[in-house]
Amino acid sequence: MRTATPTTGSETPPGFDEFFAAAWPFAYRLAVLVTHDRAAGEDVAQEAMTRLYAGWATIERPEAYLRATIVNTAINWRRRQATSRDKLPLVSRPEAVDLAAEELSDALAGLPERQRAVLVLRYWAGLSEAEIADTLGCRPGTVKSLASRALHRLSKELPR
């Protein structure tokens, strides 16, 4: 466990600036992929970093904490947006969208939040089943089940 270092005024906790600079691109992209919305992804990533900053002195595994906070915050955001199905293209400008990538993006957006989170964490973030389970707060067997159901559903929806 990290030792608490008192801060005064606007002083940043030791090591946080370096962690933020290194982790921001990953945090932002993960949040965008899970929310399926660039603006919301930025908000989610900022919220996760804010929470991490607040507990920096006591958080033992900041990378794992950040991933879990992003996924949980994004899932909560998606729940609040259930009536709004408008989304921005994730891959490229609208006039230059790769049709196959758009179909995949749409199919991913149609998955339940936890299934989408498992696929993004596994195939985009490259996490192991154990790391995904830790991030989602579930067992590795649940991760396997969620991934299996998500891949089965995608195989039915996507053309070959």
C-alpha positions, 0 to 999 in steps of 0.5 A, a space after each residue: 500500500 502506498 503511504 499517504 503524503 499530505 498535500 497542500 493547496 494545488 500540489 499534485 500527489 507524487 507520481 500522479 502526473 507521470 501516471 496520468 500522462 502515460 495512462 490517459 490515451 488508454 483510459 480515453 480510448 477504453 472509455 470511448 469503446 465501452 460507451 460508443 461515444 467520443 464525448 461521453 468517453 472523454 467525460 467517463 475517462 475524466 471522471 475515472 481519473 478524478 476518482 483515481 486522483 482523490 484516492 491516489 495515496 491509498 490505491 495499490 493498483 492504479 491501473 486496475 482501479 482505473 480500468 474498473 472505474 472506467 468500465 463501471 462509469 461507462 456502464 452507468 452512463 449507458 444506462 442513463 442513455 438508454 433512450 438515446 441511440 445516437 452515436 458518433 462513428 468511432 473509426 473515422 470521419 462519416 464520409 470515409 467510414 469503412 463499412 465492415 468497421 461500421 458494422 462491427 461497431 454497430 454490432 458491438 453497440 448492440 451487445 449488453 454492457 458487460 458483454 461489450 466490456 469483456 470483448 473490448 477489454 480482451 481484444 482491444 486492451 489485451 487483458 487476460 480473463 483474470 484481469 477482466 474478472 478483476 476489472 468487472 468484479 466477477 469470476 473468470 468463469 463469468 468472463 468466459 461465459 460473457 465472452 462466449 455469449 457475446 461472440 456467439 451473438 456477433 457471429 449471428 449478426 455480422 456477415 461472413 
